């Protein structure tokens, strides 16, 4: 597989360069360009492999990953050493560095990043690069030896999962981040429309919040309106961007992002065939609403994507929610779950709670959701 001096020397698990780079867009949701990727392996995974306790899958990414602009990383040794400290704190001792830049193999065949990572305490650091991630591109190491050929990223398992979930792999990082950017109004009239829907939705909070029990009829009315909106998007009656602006659907969506009980009830759609439509609505709501409504929409979108296995989309939405409202409780709950690697359990608990809230609101006659 190319130069064994750098990749595959001895009984050591390796992230196979061409396979990793082929899979990378499907893992992160975009095609890195002009960037460096530091992909690390957990110490325990390395030791378990060496001891024969587990089989190592060279097609899988097994640890933390950092993606930054090449220029910014190569001009900031302190940033790289800080990254090494972070990886060591995470229990990683091995890392592979990938340069994805048009200069690789022509103007560039090395980087000071690898040396700074070693100075930071990582035991083994390997380097490979490619001009761009595209089928047929040659991957080489720092000696210029070929260590693989990039395959078709759109044919990978992760890319297929992204497509099935109605998402896409973006051309670059900037396009990917703009997918979650707030304030995406068509014009001033559009902004005013969203603000009117937001003001109307305050009715579920003032003069007092709608609560389970005495307010069950009102909660049912609002949830049924939301269900109709989601079904209309799923059936193609309207697009998600139209739904968030519609007088009835847009109000129901805004209300479900204003009132916590309605928000929790809406989580049930993640467990149904309406999950994709609900996810589209949450994303569209997130890019036009602000404050707690945007934070709620992003957190709900994150939960849906965690449940679907699209972790990078989920994490990016979560980061945006925390940026919009630092003390947002649902976001903080999910961040704790991520930090403790218990996201599936957390998502399962949230979805179970949604079922319980619906049962308490609807009593015997539960809504039919397919």
Protein Blocks (a to p, Z undefined) as FASTA:
>chain_A
ZZfklnopajdddddfklmmmmmmmmnopacehiacdddddfklmmmmmnopaccdfkbc
fbdcddddfklmmmmmklmmmmmmmmmmnopabdcdddddfkgoklpccdfklmmmmmno
pabdcddddfbdcehiacddfkopafbdcddfklpmklmmmmmnopacdfblklmmmmmp
ghiafblmlmmmmmmmmmmmmmmmbcbdcdehjlmmmmmmmmmmmmmmmmmmmnomacfk
lmmmpmklmmmmmmmmmpmklmmmmmmmmmmmklmmmmmmmmmmmmmmgcjllmmmmmmm
mmmmmmnopaklmmmmmmmmmmmmmmlmklmmmmmmmmnopmmmmmmmmmmmmmmmmmmm
nmmmccddZZ
